[in-house]
C-alpha cells in the first residue's frame, strides 16, 4: 500500500495508534460533533467508528496456504502487480 500512498504525494504516519485509543477518540469526536450540530456544523472529514473498525480489522490475505495446499502459482509477482497497478491508482479521484 505504501507505494500507492507515496505516488499520490501523501504520507503515512510514523507512529502507530492502538485500536482502543483510536476507537475512543472517534467515539468522543463523534459525540462532540453530534452535540454541536444544532449550533454549528463542522465539515471536517474524520474517520467514523465504522471506519476505525474497518481499518483495524480489515482482512489481509496471504497466498501461502493457497500455494501449499492447492499448488496455486500467481501469474504476476508482487512487484509486477504494483508496477502494473500504479498507473490506474494514480488516476483515482480522492
Secondary structure, DSSP 8 states (H G I E B T S, - for coil): -HHHHHHTT----SS---HHHHHHHHHHHHHHHHHHTTT---------HHHHHHHHH------HHHHHHH----SS-HHHHHHHHHHHHHTS--
